[in-house]
Each structure stands twice: as C-alpha cells, then as structure tokens.
Amino acid sequence: MGKRFFLILISLALLTSFGQAAILLIEVDAPIHPITSEYIRQAIDRAERENVQLLILQLNTPGGLESSMREIISRILNSRVPVATYVSPSGARAASAGFFIGIASDLFIMAPGTSTGAAHPVGISITGQQMDKTMEEKILQDSISYIKTIAEKRGRNLKAAEKAVRESASYTGKEALENKIIDYIASNISEIITYFDGQKIKRFDGSEFVLSLKNEPVISMPMSRRQKFLITISNPNLAYLLLMLGLLGLYFEFSNPGAILPGVFGGISLLLAIFAFQILPINYVGLLLILLAIGLLILEVKVHSYGILTVGGIIAMIIGSMMLVNSPLPELRPSIQIIIPVAISLSLIFLFLVFLVVKAHMRRAITGREGLIGEIGIAQTDLNLTGKVFVHGEIWNAEAEEYIPKGTRVQVTAVLDGLKIKVKKAQAK
C-alpha cells in the first residue's frame, strides 16, 4: 500500500511538471525602461526553464529607452522558446521601441483597433537640447540598419519597417498585415492559439519549430510586488513630487534641527526620487535649476530685492521642472498641469519657511543669559557700586557705575561671570 501510494505521488508530480505553463502570458502596459526590461527577460528565463511552447508578450507601450529596448530584443533573439508580441487590447499601441520589439519577435500579432510604428529615434543631449544634424543622422542610420537586420531575419517587409523608422510611419492592424509587418490579427488569446496551433515557424537562428498549442494551459506571470512598486514610483509625476517633498522636508529639518519627522520623510522621499531618476532619463541641468531656485528664494528673505529674486526663483523652479526628465515621450515627462502648481506652491512654501526662520533669529532672546539683558528689576539694597537686585523672579548680585538707592527701578545692561549682573537706573515711564 505504501509503495503504491509513493508511485502515485511520483506519477502526479511528473504529470504536473509535464503540464506546467505550456503557454506563458505576460502583460506590459508601460513605457520600455529597466523595470519592464527586467520583467520581460525574467519571463523568458522562466519560459526556458519550464520548456513552454510559446511566450506571449501582451504589449501596450508608447516606446521608451533604447538601452532597455536593445536588452529585450537581444534576449528575444537568443531565446530557446518562441516569443509572440501581441499588441492588445483594442486602443493599444506598440510605438517606437515597442515596434522594434514586435519586429524582433517570432510572432507579431495585433488586436483590432491597435497601431504600431512611429519608430523614428529622437536623440537629446544632457542639456535637454536636440542633437546636431550630424549626430541625429548617425543615430537614424544606426536605427534603420538595426531594424532592417532584424526584419530581414524574421521575413518581414524591409521597406515598411524602414519607413516606420525613417518617416515615423504608423500602421493600423490591417495596414501592418497587408505590408507583411505582422503575422496575424487576433481579438483574443484563444484566436492566437487556434490559428497558430500546428504551424511551423522559423526561428532567428534559422531552425524550425512546430507550435503545439491546442488544449495547453495559459499561465499568466504577473510582475512581482517589487516590480509593481518600482513601476509606480518611476511615474515621472510621482518622481517629481517625491523630489519636491524630499527637498522641502530636508530644508525644514535643517532649519529646525530636532524636528525628526520632516527629515525622515524628506530623506525617504528624496531617496525614492533618486531611484526613480535612475530609471527615467534625468537631465541634470534641470535639477541644478531647481536647486538654484531654492537658493534664490532663500536669498530673497535676506536680501531685499523687491521680489526680483522671488520671481527668478519661481521661473527657475518651473523651467528646471520642465527640463528635469530628458525624454521625447510625454509619458516619461512630468505633466505641465502638475509642474506649474507644484513649483509655484513649493516656492511660496520655501519663501514662507525662510521668512519664519529669519524672523525667529531676529527676535530678542527671552531666556538664558541673553534673555536677562534689558529686563527691569528693583534694587533690594542700596547699590554703592555693588548690592542686590530682584529681577526676572530672582535675587541677583549686581554692580552699578553709580549709587542707586534701595527700591529704585533698575535695568539689566550685561550679565557678568559668577552669577552677577550689571545694572543702571531704569528710565522713568
């Protein structure tokens, strides 16, 4: 009985292993950057480990970073498992970097009402300015050569692929199919499985592979919690807010040491923003303009410029915020609807905090040694150069440069060593 039970367990384990993830499905609805690249490459690693029949990448992207795109394409071209890029749902697009990824895939499929193409490269220098014509032409020619090499190996239309790069041509699903850019138009995953089941496909290395998809389970592989969190904070609007809150929190902590909470909150926010900027193409000139804006706002309180420094600070804050993320894609830049109100509000908050700090520093001390100076008291004894006075709720040894009778109102002029003060006759009210 025990032996039979053991054999049954082994049989079930073998059946489970043979039946696992025959078709692996992943979804990317975001720009192409290091996190999406990591997710796709991890999915291909899993697909190879589990020897699945097909990995389907359901894609909706405006494009993204070239470095991340090339990482993904390199992994797809060297994958032992066929990869299908499926532009879905309706209304989705695989533009720019997404178009390159689709062309590089073993199968390129689109849902009705989707589009692909618009893959003209945009090069931007570290200052945020467009590159010169020579460099721009070099980048364009490199991209054209890259797409033609991939399209030729995949048996796709070279001229149509080149047009998407050279002229930013964009194609609907029907146009892409007619131009032999994609392999099929499918409304859902089931249609893909039905259509390609039993078909022979040619891999990038020239080998052939017969897809066996019918009745095989479709296993979804979602992003890990870490990847979802990083995708969230890599949103340029959130990254920008984290930077602003981080700077505000740290300034409040430095101007009011010991507050703790603003410093902790500001430090965490600033570190998260710095991490997000490692994912986003940051423009350091924009960051320097933001820091300059803070400096100008601090100077406004100490140097009376009649508002010139304030206006300059707000303008520097807005321009720096607009330049902060160095990307031609709107999805990778903070929204102008976020930038202007946040920049102006933060500038006014900084100005108000600096004003409070300066006002506090200018206020006369009311505690400690300095707090006694100027206080009014009563002579407890005759002051014949020395004596005792009652001031600030205490009796002090006192010195005076003139004779002061007992009961006379006196004013503290200095605090001496040895718990002694120096006084003079107080002026009559």
ABEGO torsion letter per residue (X at the ends): XAAAAAAAAAAAAAAAAAABGABBBBBBBBBBBAAAAAAAAAAAAAAAAAGBABBBBBBBBAEEBAAAAAAAAAAAAABABBBBBBBOBBGBBBBEAAAAAAAABABBBBBBGBBBEGABBBBBBAAGBBBBAAAAAAAAAAAAAAAAAAAAAAGBBAAAAAAAAAAGBBBBAAAAAAAGABABBBABAAAAAAAABGBBBBBAAGBBBBBBABGBBBBBBBBBAAAAAAAAAABAAAAAAAAAAAAAAAAAAAABBGAGAAAAAAAAAAAAAAAAAAABBBBAAAAAAAAAAAAAAAAAAABBAGGAAAAAAAAAAAAAAAAABBBABAAABBBAAAAAAAAAAAAAAAAAAAAAAAAAAABBBABEAAAABGBBBBBABBBBGBEBBBBGGBBBBBBBABBBBBGBBBBBABBBBGGBBBBBBBBBX
